[in-house]
Amino acid sequence: MNEWRLIGEILRQDFEVAGEQVEAALAEQPQSGGSRLGELLLQKEQVSEEVLAQALALQLELAYIPEFPEQSSVEDLLARIPIGFAKENRLYPLERREGQLLIAMADPLDSRPLNDLGALTGEAIEPCVATPTEILRAINRGYEKTAGETQEVVEEIEGDSPSDLAHNLEPEDLLDTADEAPIIRFVNSLITQGTKERASDIHIEPFENELLVRYRIDGILYEVLRPPLKAHAGIVSRIKIMAQLNIAEKRLPQDGRFRVRVAGSDLDIRVSTLPTAFGERVVLRLLDKASSVLSLEQIGMENDLLHQVNGMINKSHGVFLVTGPTGSGKTTTLYSALTRLNQREKNIITVEDPIEYQLTGVGQIQVNPKIDLTFANGLRSILRQDPDIIMVGEIRDQETAEIVVQSALTGHMVFSTLHTNDAAGALTRLVEMGIEPFLAASSIVGILAQRLVRQICPHCREEYQPPTELLAELGEEGLPANPVFYRGRGCKRCMDIGYWGRTGIYELLPINDQVRELLLQNRDAASIRNAAIQQGMQPLRAAGLAKALAGETSLEEVLRVTQEEV
């Protein structure tokens, strides 16, 4: 055995981690509550999961497994190892090798779960090292057995006779049917597979001669299945029962929700049904309750932009607006800003429709028009609660806009969203709503326009030459000499899409003296926007181009989300 080496020494010598970073983390250890050196460096993003796992494997003289095979040769063990145990201890069985059971672990220094596994299986355990992310991916893939059964269930439904199927689809039978019933297994597998493939929405759409199931992944809809049309009534009834909706009402739209657990994750699923000419259309919105709010850095803000945004959101009073079309990530940005400002000495209250994330320490109000709890009425009540910071989910009408502006003028910091294409358009939209230009000019501190672009899959990214017509559409302005662009080739990790995840592109309009003067002159949005660009504002398309040149997204993606830019 080689001489024992400290993890800090390995990181410095073998992975070129800066010595001062290691020393700073060592100095911080006594105050960190027992955190290990590697954990501290990981929290500070000074090392990656992969580097830390390789260093740990090198220290302990264990094998490092960067990527697991799709199929484990010991998946029979999963029935005996509880998923909670596997996730809590971040371990996964890989294979039997030379009479030993190879177990991938994120922390092989923890011998307790290894002892437990040895007692459970009666086999000798050989640990190896992998990243927590890779282990979690394998756990979800291995335990989500129903995900692989979706097509099998479709074939089973197709094989049923109409009389058998009709019997299975009766609402009474669905309530009493065991989990092995094809319709129940089908709905379960739809949700499980959707979670596995990172879908935000599941669409079930009946047409005259067919039934389509589509997943929305990273903002784009993909067709995944065509179940038999005869199963449509049963699928809708099953979903309605789960969401506690009226299964007998097929003529009116209905909204509901239910919660399920999928591979250890707690999902909040919102259900919307809509009657169409060929039957009820159903959309499921999947929200992971365990997912945390992303920081401003994690949603794609560069350092210069982050510095400007920080200066605006930390003001004692004013209005900070985020604009963009539906699905552009406006609410996520506001949550990120609130999380940054959330301190014990601040009283933060929000009024939202709907509440998408629970924020600890923040009072959140759900809009309910049925009892006349609108944005405006909720905002009036909030003002009597002595708030420091207020978030209004959306400015939809003149009444809400007036209260938002007055709240800012009376010493509150207000965050909200508007549906406009660019930042300058938000100013003119408020004036159109009936806000006096001088009030808008004196209350608004900044406007952030944004879009979401899909990120290129890091596992199959490659350089390529975009088509000439794309470059012609972009124009030569802003392009460096001999630009290099990237795309995703498509691989099993990204389901051959070429993209994995999304990031934001931003256009920040600071409200300075020149912008105020133009607003007071009732100038149009184009004039305000052009003046801001001359003063250094980076337009959305330019921000997207910068991310494309950096290899984060593709040129096609930038042009897709900024089509209205001129």
C-alpha positions as CSV (number, residue, x, y, z in Angstrom):
1,M,0.0,0.0,0.0
2,N,1.2,3.5,-0.8
3,E,1.9,6.1,1.8
4,W,-1.4,7.8,3.0
5,R,-1.9,11.2,1.5
6,L,-4.2,13.9,2.7
7,I,-7.1,14.9,0.3
8,G,-5.9,18.5,0.2
9,E,-2.4,17.4,-0.9
10,I,-3.9,15.2,-3.6
11,L,-6.1,18.0,-4.9
12,R,-3.1,20.4,-5.0
13,Q,-0.6,18.0,-6.6
14,D,-2.7,15.8,-8.8
15,F,-5.6,18.1,-9.8
16,E,-4.0,21.6,-9.7
17,V,-6.4,23.1,-7.2
18,A,-4.9,26.3,-5.9
19,G,-3.1,26.0,-2.6
20,E,-4.7,29.2,-1.2
21,Q,-8.1,27.8,-1.9
22,V,-7.3,24.6,0.1
23,E,-5.7,26.7,2.9
24,A,-8.8,28.9,3.1
25,A,-11.1,25.9,3.3
26,L,-8.9,24.3,6.0
27,A,-9.1,27.5,8.0
28,E,-12.9,27.5,7.7
29,Q,-13.3,23.9,8.8
30,P,-13.5,24.5,12.5
31,Q,-16.5,26.9,12.1
32,S,-18.2,24.7,9.5
33,G,-19.8,22.2,11.9
34,G,-17.6,19.3,10.9
35,S,-17.7,19.6,7.1
36,R,-14.9,17.9,5.3
37,L,-12.4,19.7,3.2
38,G,-13.8,18.4,-0.1
39,E,-17.4,19.4,0.9
40,L,-16.3,23.0,1.6
41,L,-14.4,23.2,-1.7
42,L,-17.4,21.8,-3.5
43,Q,-19.8,24.3,-1.9
44,K,-17.5,27.1,-3.0
45,E,-17.5,25.6,-6.6
46,Q,-13.7,25.4,-6.4
47,V,-13.7,21.7,-7.3
48,S,-16.2,19.7,-9.3
49,E,-18.0,16.5,-8.2
50,E,-15.9,14.5,-10.7
51,V,-12.6,15.9,-9.4
52,L,-13.5,15.3,-5.8
53,A,-14.6,11.7,-6.5
54,Q,-11.4,11.0,-8.4
55,A,-9.3,12.4,-5.6
56,L,-11.1,10.3,-3.0
57,A,-10.6,7.2,-5.1
58,L,-6.9,8.0,-5.4
59,Q,-6.6,8.6,-1.6
60,L,-8.4,5.3,-0.7
61,E,-6.8,3.3,-3.6
62,L,-10.3,2.4,-4.9
63,A,-11.7,2.3,-8.5
64,Y,-13.4,5.4,-9.8
65,I,-16.5,4.8,-12.0
66,P,-17.3,7.9,-14.1
67,E,-20.4,6.5,-15.7
68,F,-22.5,3.4,-15.0
69,P,-23.8,1.0,-17.7
70,E,-27.5,1.3,-18.6
71,Q,-28.2,-2.2,-17.2
72,S,-26.8,-3.5,-13.9
73,S,-26.1,-7.2,-13.7
74,V,-27.3,-7.3,-10.1
75,E,-30.6,-5.4,-10.4
76,D,-32.3,-8.3,-8.6
77,L,-30.8,-6.8,-5.4
78,L,-32.8,-3.6,-5.8
79,A,-35.9,-5.5,-4.6
80,R,-34.0,-6.1,-1.3
81,I,-32.3,-2.7,-0.9
82,P,-34.9,0.0,0.0
83,I,-34.7,3.1,-2.2
84,G,-34.5,5.3,0.8
85,F,-31.5,3.5,2.1
86,A,-29.7,3.8,-1.3
87,K,-30.5,7.5,-1.6
88,E,-29.6,8.4,2.0
89,N,-26.3,6.6,1.8
90,R,-25.6,7.4,-1.9
91,L,-24.8,3.9,-3.0
92,Y,-25.7,1.6,-5.9
93,P,-24.9,-2.1,-6.6
94,L,-23.0,-2.5,-9.9
95,E,-21.9,-6.1,-10.4
96,R,-20.5,-9.3,-8.8
97,R,-16.8,-9.5,-9.5
98,E,-14.5,-12.4,-8.3
99,G,-16.9,-13.4,-5.5
100,Q,-17.4,-9.9,-4.3
101,L,-20.3,-7.4,-4.7
102,L,-19.1,-4.2,-6.2
103,I,-20.9,-1.2,-4.7
104,A,-20.5,2.4,-6.0
105,M,-20.5,5.0,-3.2
106,A,-20.1,8.7,-3.0
107,D,-18.6,8.3,0.5
108,P,-16.7,5.0,0.9
109,L,-15.3,6.2,4.3
110,D,-18.7,5.6,5.8
111,S,-18.5,1.9,6.7
112,R,-21.9,1.5,8.3
113,P,-24.0,1.1,5.1
114,L,-21.3,-1.3,3.8
115,N,-21.7,-3.5,6.9
116,D,-25.5,-3.3,6.6
117,L,-25.3,-4.4,2.9
118,G,-22.9,-7.3,3.8
119,A,-25.4,-8.5,6.5
120,L,-28.3,-8.1,4.1
121,T,-26.8,-9.9,1.1
122,G,-24.4,-12.3,2.9
123,E,-21.8,-11.4,0.3
124,A,-18.4,-9.7,0.6
125,I,-18.6,-6.0,-0.3
126,E,-16.1,-4.2,-2.5
127,P,-16.6,-0.4,-2.6
128,C,-15.7,1.9,-5.5
129,V,-16.2,5.6,-5.9
130,A,-18.7,7.6,-8.1
131,T,-20.2,11.0,-8.0
132,P,-23.5,11.6,-6.1
133,T,-25.1,12.8,-9.4
134,E,-24.2,9.6,-11.2
135,I,-25.4,7.4,-8.3
136,L,-28.7,9.2,-8.1
137,R,-29.2,8.9,-11.9
138,A,-28.6,5.1,-11.6
139,I,-30.9,4.8,-8.6
140,N,-33.7,6.5,-10.4
141,R,-33.1,4.5,-13.6
142,G,-32.9,1.2,-11.7
143,Y,-35.9,1.7,-9.3
144,E,-38.2,3.3,-11.8
145,K,-39.4,-0.1,-13.1
146,T,-42.8,1.2,-14.2
147,A,-41.1,3.7,-16.6
148,G,-40.0,0.9,-18.8
149,E,-43.5,-0.7,-18.8
150,T,-45.3,2.1,-20.6
151,Q,-45.2,0.6,-24.1
152,E,-45.9,-2.9,-22.6
153,V,-49.0,-1.5,-20.9
154,V,-50.1,0.1,-24.2
155,E,-49.7,-3.3,-25.9
156,E,-51.7,-4.9,-23.1
157,I,-54.5,-2.3,-23.5
158,E,-54.5,-2.9,-27.3
159,G,-54.9,-6.6,-26.7
160,D,-57.9,-6.3,-24.5
161,S,-61.3,-6.9,-26.0
162,P,-63.7,-3.9,-26.1
163,S,-65.9,-5.5,-23.5
164,D,-63.0,-6.2,-21.1
165,L,-61.7,-2.7,-21.6
166,A,-65.1,-1.1,-21.1
167,H,-65.4,-3.0,-17.8
168,N,-61.9,-1.9,-16.7
169,L,-62.7,1.7,-17.5
170,E,-65.8,2.1,-15.3
171,P,-65.0,4.7,-12.6
172,E,-66.2,2.4,-9.8
173,D,-63.8,-0.3,-11.0
174,L,-60.9,2.1,-11.2
175,L,-61.4,3.1,-7.6
176,D,-61.3,-0.5,-6.5
177,T,-58.9,-1.9,-9.0
178,A,-55.5,-3.3,-7.8
179,D,-52.4,-1.5,-9.0
180,E,-51.8,-4.2,-11.6
181,A,-54.8,-2.9,-13.7
182,P,-53.5,-1.7,-17.1
183,I,-54.9,1.8,-16.9
184,I,-53.6,2.5,-13.5
185,R,-50.1,1.1,-14.4
186,F,-50.2,3.2,-17.6
187,V,-50.9,6.5,-15.8
188,N,-48.3,5.7,-13.1
189,S,-45.7,4.9,-15.8
190,L,-46.6,8.1,-17.7
191,I,-45.8,10.2,-14.6
192,T,-42.7,8.1,-13.7
193,Q,-41.2,8.3,-17.2
194,G,-42.0,12.0,-17.5
195,T,-40.1,12.6,-14.2
196,K,-37.2,10.6,-15.5
197,E,-37.0,12.5,-18.7
198,R,-37.3,15.9,-17.0
199,A,-40.7,16.8,-18.4
200,S,-42.4,19.9,-17.0
201,D,-45.8,19.0,-18.5
202,I,-47.6,15.9,-19.8
203,H,-50.2,16.4,-22.5
204,I,-52.9,13.8,-23.3
205,E,-54.6,14.9,-26.5
206,P,-57.6,13.1,-28.2
207,F,-58.2,13.5,-31.9
208,E,-60.7,11.9,-34.3
209,N,-58.8,8.7,-34.9
210,E,-55.9,8.8,-32.4
211,L,-54.7,9.6,-28.9
212,L,-51.4,11.4,-28.5
213,V,-49.2,11.7,-25.4
214,R,-46.5,14.5,-25.4
215,Y,-43.9,15.6,-22.9
216,R,-42.7,19.2,-22.7
217,I,-38.9,18.9,-22.1
218,D,-36.9,22.1,-21.8
219,G,-39.8,24.1,-23.2
220,I,-40.3,22.0,-26.3
221,L,-43.1,19.4,-26.8
222,Y,-42.1,15.9,-27.9
223,E,-44.5,13.1,-28.9
224,V,-43.8,10.0,-26.8
225,L,-46.7,7.6,-27.2
226,R,-49.9,6.9,-29.2
227,P,-52.1,4.8,-26.9
228,P,-55.2,3.2,-28.3
229,L,-58.1,5.7,-28.5
230,K,-60.4,3.4,-26.7
231,A,-58.3,3.9,-23.5
232,H,-58.9,7.6,-23.5
233,A,-61.9,7.6,-21.2
234,G,-60.2,5.4,-18.7
235,I,-57.0,7.4,-18.6
236,V,-58.9,10.6,-18.0
237,S,-61.1,9.0,-15.3
238,R,-58.1,7.7,-13.5
239,I,-56.4,11.1,-13.5
240,K,-59.6,12.8,-12.3
241,I,-59.9,10.3,-9.4
242,M,-56.3,11.1,-8.4
243,A,-57.0,14.8,-8.5
244,Q,-60.4,14.5,-6.8
245,L,-62.3,16.0,-9.8
246,N,-65.8,15.2,-10.9
247,I,-65.5,12.2,-13.2
248,A,-69.1,12.6,-14.4
249,E,-68.5,16.1,-15.6
250,K,-67.2,16.0,-19.2
251,R,-68.6,19.3,-20.6
252,L,-66.8,21.9,-18.4
253,P,-63.1,22.5,-17.8
254,Q,-61.8,21.4,-14.4
255,D,-58.6,22.1,-12.4
256,G,-57.2,20.0,-9.6
257,R,-54.0,18.7,-8.1
258,F,-52.5,15.7,-6.3
259,R,-49.2,14.6,-4.8
260,V,-47.2,11.4,-5.5
261,R,-43.8,10.1,-4.7
262,V,-41.6,8.9,-7.6
263,A,-38.3,7.2,-6.8
264,G,-38.2,9.0,-3.5
265,S,-39.1,12.4,-5.0
266,D,-42.2,14.2,-3.8
267,L,-44.1,15.5,-6.8
268,D,-46.9,18.1,-6.8
269,I,-49.0,17.5,-9.9
270,R,-51.5,20.1,-11.2
271,V,-54.2,18.8,-13.5
272,S,-56.2,20.7,-16.1
273,T,-58.9,19.2,-18.2
274,L,-60.5,20.9,-21.2
275,P,-63.4,19.5,-23.3
276,T,-62.7,19.4,-27.0
277,A,-64.6,18.1,-30.0
278,F,-63.1,14.6,-29.6
279,G,-63.0,14.3,-25.9
280,E,-61.3,15.8,-22.8
281,R,-57.8,17.1,-23.2
282,V,-55.6,16.7,-20.1
283,V,-52.4,18.5,-19.1
284,L,-50.4,17.5,-16.0
285,R,-47.9,20.1,-14.7
286,L,-45.1,18.3,-12.7
287,L,-43.4,20.2,-9.9
288,D,-40.7,18.6,-7.7
289,K,-41.4,19.8,-4.2
290,A,-37.8,18.9,-3.2
291,S,-36.2,21.1,-5.8
292,S,-34.6,24.2,-4.4
293,V,-34.8,27.7,-5.8
294,L,-31.9,28.4,-8.1
295,S,-29.5,31.3,-7.3
296,L,-29.1,34.3,-9.7
297,E,-25.8,32.8,-10.8
298,Q,-27.4,29.4,-11.5
299,I,-30.0,30.9,-13.8
300,G,-27.3,32.2,-16.1
301,M,-26.5,35.7,-15.0
302,E,-23.0,36.8,-15.8
303,N,-20.9,38.8,-13.3
304,D,-21.4,42.3,-14.8
305,L,-25.2,41.8,-15.1
306,L,-25.3,40.2,-11.6
307,H,-23.5,43.3,-10.1
308,Q,-26.1,45.6,-11.7
309,V,-29.1,43.5,-10.7
310,N,-27.8,43.3,-7.1
311,G,-27.6,47.1,-6.9
312,M,-31.2,47.4,-8.0
313,I,-32.9,44.7,-5.9
314,N,-31.1,45.9,-2.7
315,K,-32.6,49.4,-2.8
316,S,-34.9,50.3,0.1
317,H,-37.8,51.2,-2.2
318,G,-38.8,51.1,-5.9
319,V,-40.2,48.7,-8.5
320,F,-38.1,46.0,-10.1
321,L,-39.9,44.4,-13.1
322,V,-39.1,41.2,-15.0
323,T,-40.7,40.9,-18.5
324,G,-41.0,38.2,-21.1
325,P,-43.6,35.8,-22.6
326,T,-45.2,33.0,-20.8
327,G,-42.7,30.3,-19.9
328,S,-39.6,32.5,-20.1
329,G,-38.7,32.0,-16.4
330,K,-39.8,35.3,-15.0
331,T,-41.2,33.9,-11.7
332,T,-38.0,31.8,-11.2
333,T,-35.9,35.0,-11.5
334,L,-38.1,36.7,-8.9
335,Y,-37.8,33.7,-6.5
336,S,-34.0,33.8,-6.9
337,A,-33.9,37.5,-6.1
338,L,-36.2,37.0,-3.0
339,T,-34.0,34.2,-1.8
340,R,-31.0,36.4,-2.0
341,L,-32.8,39.1,0.0
342,N,-34.4,36.8,2.5
343,Q,-33.0,37.7,5.9
344,R,-34.4,37.7,9.4
345,E,-34.6,41.5,9.6
346,K,-36.7,41.6,6.4
347,N,-40.5,41.1,6.2
348,I,-41.2,39.6,2.8
349,I,-44.7,38.9,1.6
350,T,-45.8,37.7,-1.9
351,V,-49.2,37.4,-3.7
352,E,-49.0,34.8,-6.4
353,D,-51.0,32.7,-8.9
354,P,-50.1,30.0,-8.3
355,I,-47.5,29.5,-5.6
356,E,-44.8,27.4,-7.4
357,Y,-42.2,27.1,-4.6
358,Q,-42.4,27.3,-0.9
359,L,-39.9,29.9,0.4
360,T,-38.9,29.5,4.1
361,G,-39.4,32.7,6.0
362,V,-41.6,34.3,3.3
363,G,-45.3,34.9,3.7
364,Q,-47.0,33.7,0.5
365,I,-50.6,34.4,-0.5
366,Q,-52.5,32.4,-3.2
367,V,-54.8,34.4,-5.5
368,N,-58.3,33.1,-5.3
369,P,-60.8,35.0,-7.6
370,K,-63.7,32.9,-6.4
371,I,-63.6,34.7,-3.1
372,D,-62.5,38.0,-4.6
373,L,-58.9,37.6,-3.5
374,T,-57.3,39.2,-6.5
375,F,-53.8,40.6,-6.9
376,A,-55.0,44.1,-6.1
377,N,-57.0,43.0,-3.0
378,G,-54.2,40.8,-1.8
379,L,-51.7,43.7,-2.3
380,R,-53.9,46.0,-0.2
381,S,-53.9,43.5,2.6
382,I,-50.1,43.0,2.4
383,L,-49.5,46.8,2.9
384,R,-51.2,46.5,6.3
385,Q,-48.7,43.8,7.3
386,D,-45.7,46.2,7.5
387,P,-43.7,44.6,4.7
388,D,-40.2,45.6,3.6
389,I,-40.3,43.6,0.3
390,I,-43.4,42.7,-1.7
391,M,-43.7,40.4,-4.7
392,V,-46.7,40.6,-6.9
393,G,-46.9,37.6,-9.3
394,E,-48.1,39.7,-12.3
395,I,-49.4,43.1,-13.1
396,R,-52.5,42.3,-15.0
397,D,-54.7,45.5,-14.7
398,Q,-54.6,49.2,-13.9
399,E,-55.7,48.7,-10.3
400,T,-52.8,46.4,-9.5
401,A,-50.3,48.7,-11.4
402,E,-51.5,51.7,-9.4
403,I,-51.1,50.0,-6.1
404,V,-47.6,48.6,-7.1
405,V,-46.4,52.1,-8.0
406,Q,-47.9,53.7,-4.8
407,S,-46.4,51.0,-2.7
408,A,-42.9,51.8,-4.1
409,L,-43.4,55.5,-3.6
410,T,-44.3,55.0,0.1
411,G,-41.1,53.1,0.9
412,H,-41.6,49.5,-0.2
413,M,-39.4,47.4,-2.5
414,V,-41.8,45.7,-5.0
415,F,-41.0,42.9,-7.5
416,S,-43.4,41.9,-10.2
417,T,-43.7,40.7,-13.8
418,L,-45.2,42.0,-17.1
419,H,-45.9,40.3,-20.4
420,T,-43.9,42.4,-22.8
421,N,-41.3,41.4,-25.4
422,D,-38.5,43.7,-24.2
423,A,-37.5,45.8,-21.3
424,A,-38.5,49.2,-22.8
425,G,-41.9,47.9,-23.7
426,A,-42.7,47.5,-20.0
427,L,-42.5,51.3,-19.5
428,T,-45.0,52.1,-22.3
429,R,-47.3,49.2,-21.2
430,L,-47.6,50.7,-17.7
431,V,-48.4,54.1,-19.3
432,E,-51.0,52.4,-21.5
433,M,-52.5,50.9,-18.3
434,G,-53.1,54.3,-17.0
435,I,-50.0,55.0,-14.9
436,E,-48.8,58.6,-15.2
437,P,-45.4,58.8,-16.9
438,F,-43.9,60.8,-14.0
439,L,-45.0,58.2,-11.5
440,A,-43.5,55.4,-13.5
441,A,-40.3,57.3,-14.0
442,S,-39.9,58.0,-10.3
443,S,-40.9,54.5,-9.0
444,I,-39.2,52.0,-11.3
445,V,-35.5,51.2,-10.6
446,G,-34.9,48.6,-13.3
447,I,-36.5,46.3,-15.8
448,L,-35.1,42.9,-16.8
449,A,-36.3,41.2,-20.0
450,Q,-35.4,37.6,-20.4
451,R,-35.8,34.4,-22.4
452,L,-34.8,30.8,-21.8
453,V,-32.5,29.0,-24.2
454,R,-31.7,25.3,-24.2
455,Q,-28.2,24.4,-23.2
456,I,-26.1,22.1,-25.4
457,C,-25.7,18.6,-23.9
458,P,-22.2,18.5,-22.4
459,H,-21.8,14.8,-23.3
460,C,-22.2,15.2,-27.1
461,R,-21.2,18.8,-27.8
462,E,-19.3,19.4,-31.0
463,E,-18.1,22.3,-33.2
464,Y,-20.0,22.9,-36.4
465,Q,-20.6,25.5,-39.1
466,P,-24.1,27.0,-39.1
467,P,-26.0,27.2,-42.3
468,T,-25.3,30.4,-44.3
469,E,-28.9,31.6,-44.0
470,L,-28.6,31.6,-40.2
471,L,-25.5,33.7,-40.3
472,A,-27.2,36.0,-42.8
473,E,-30.2,36.4,-40.5
474,L,-27.8,37.3,-37.6
475,G,-25.8,39.7,-39.7
476,E,-22.1,40.4,-39.2
477,E,-22.6,42.9,-36.3
478,G,-21.4,41.5,-33.1
479,L,-19.6,38.5,-34.7
480,P,-15.9,38.1,-34.1
481,A,-13.6,37.0,-37.0
482,N,-13.8,33.3,-37.7
483,P,-16.5,32.6,-35.1
484,V,-16.8,29.0,-33.7
485,F,-20.3,27.7,-32.9
486,Y,-21.4,24.5,-31.2
487,R,-24.3,22.0,-31.2
488,G,-25.3,18.8,-29.5
489,R,-24.9,15.7,-31.7
490,G,-27.4,13.7,-29.7
491,C,-26.6,10.9,-27.3
492,K,-28.3,8.5,-24.8
493,R,-27.9,11.0,-22.0
494,C,-30.0,13.7,-23.7
495,M,-32.3,11.2,-25.5
496,D,-30.7,12.2,-28.8
497,I,-32.1,15.7,-28.5
498,G,-28.7,17.4,-28.3
499,Y,-29.8,19.7,-25.4
500,W,-29.8,19.3,-21.6
501,G,-31.4,21.9,-19.4
502,R,-31.9,25.6,-19.9
503,T,-30.3,28.9,-19.0
504,G,-31.4,32.5,-19.2
505,I,-30.4,35.3,-21.5
506,Y,-31.1,38.8,-20.2
507,E,-31.6,42.4,-21.2
508,L,-31.3,44.9,-18.3
509,L,-32.7,48.4,-18.6
510,P,-31.6,50.7,-15.8
511,I,-33.9,53.7,-15.3
512,N,-31.5,56.6,-15.5
513,D,-32.1,60.3,-16.2
514,Q,-32.1,59.9,-20.0
515,V,-34.7,57.1,-19.9
516,R,-36.8,59.1,-17.4
517,E,-36.7,62.2,-19.8
518,L,-37.8,60.1,-22.8
519,L,-40.6,58.6,-20.7
520,L,-41.8,62.0,-19.6
521,Q,-41.9,63.0,-23.3
522,N,-44.2,60.1,-24.0
523,R,-41.6,58.6,-26.4
524,D,-42.3,55.1,-27.8
525,A,-40.6,51.9,-26.6
526,A,-38.3,51.8,-29.7
527,S,-36.9,55.2,-28.9
528,I,-36.3,54.3,-25.3
529,R,-34.7,51.0,-26.3
530,N,-32.3,52.6,-28.8
531,A,-31.2,55.2,-26.3
532,A,-30.5,52.5,-23.7
533,I,-28.5,50.4,-26.2
534,Q,-26.4,53.5,-27.0
535,Q,-25.7,53.9,-23.3
536,G,-24.5,50.3,-23.1
537,M,-27.5,48.1,-22.6
538,Q,-26.9,44.6,-24.1
539,P,-30.0,43.5,-26.2
540,L,-31.4,40.0,-25.8
541,R,-30.0,38.7,-29.1
542,A,-26.5,40.0,-28.3
543,A,-26.7,38.2,-24.9
544,G,-27.8,35.0,-26.6
545,L,-25.0,35.3,-29.2
546,A,-22.5,35.6,-26.4
547,K,-23.7,32.3,-24.9
548,A,-23.6,30.7,-28.3
549,L,-20.0,31.8,-28.9
550,A,-19.2,30.5,-25.4
551,G,-20.6,27.0,-26.3
552,E,-23.5,27.1,-23.9
553,T,-26.2,27.1,-26.5
554,S,-26.6,26.9,-30.2
555,L,-27.1,29.7,-32.7
556,E,-30.4,28.1,-33.8
557,E,-31.7,28.2,-30.3
558,V,-30.8,31.9,-29.9
559,L,-32.5,32.9,-33.1
560,R,-35.6,30.8,-32.1
561,V,-36.2,32.6,-28.8
562,T,-35.3,36.1,-30.1
563,Q,-37.3,36.1,-33.4
564,E,-39.1,39.4,-32.5
565,E,-35.7,41.2,-32.0
566,V,-34.7,43.7,-34.7
